[in-house]
Amino acid sequence: MEFDKKFEALLTKKISLEKLKIEEETIRNWKERIEQSIIKSNDFRSLEINIKTVLKVMETRLKTLHSEIRALI
C-alpha cells in the first residue's frame, strides 16, 4: 500500500514535470517567432501581420488544449 502511494506520487510528479517542459518549449517557440517577426518586419503593417499570424497559431493551440481537457474530464 505504501509503495503504491509513493509510486503514484512519483508518476504524478513526472507527468507534471513533462507538462511544464512542454509548456516551456511552446512559450519559447512563440517568443522566438515574435522576435523573428520583429526582425523581419520592414514596417508596422508587416509587423502586425506577422504578430497576428503567431496569435492565430496560439489560439489554435489553445483550442486544441481545451478539447483535450474536455475529453479527459
N, C-alpha and C positions, 0 to 999 in steps of 0.2 A: 504494500500500500504506500509506504513512504517512498519507495523507488518510483512508483507511478507519478506521484506528485512532483518529485524532483525532475523526472523526465519531461513531464508536461510543462513545467516552468522553463526548462531548458529549450524545449521546442518553441514555446511562446516567445521567448527572448530572441531566438534565432530568426523567427518569422518577422518579428518587429524590426530587427536589425536589417533584414533584407529589404523590407518595405522602405525604411529610411534611406538605404543606399540607392534604391531605385528612384526615390523622390529627389535625392541629392543630384543624381545623374541627370534627371529630367530638367530640374531647375538650372543646372549648369549648361545644358544644351540650349535651353531657351535664352539664357543670358548671352551665350556665345552668338546665337542667331541675331539677337537685338544689337549686339556690338558690331557684328558684321554688317547689319543693315545701316547702322550709323556711318560706318567707314565707307560703304559703297554708295551711299546716297549723295547725289550732287546738289539736291535742293530739298526744300521742305516737302514738296509733293511726293517725291520718290521715297523719302524717309517715311512719310505717312503710309504709303502703300506697303512698304516693307514691314513696318511695325504691325499694320493691320493683318498681314499675312501670318505673322507669328502669333498674333492674338487668335486668329481662326484656328490655327493648329492647337493652341492651348485650349480653346473652347471644345474642340473635337475630343481632345484627350479627357477633359473633364466630363463630357457626356458619356464617354466610354467607361470611365471610372464609376460614374453614378449607376450605369446599367449593371456593371459587375457587382456593385454594392447591393443593389436591389435583388439581384439573383442570389446573393448569399444570405439575405435576410429571410 
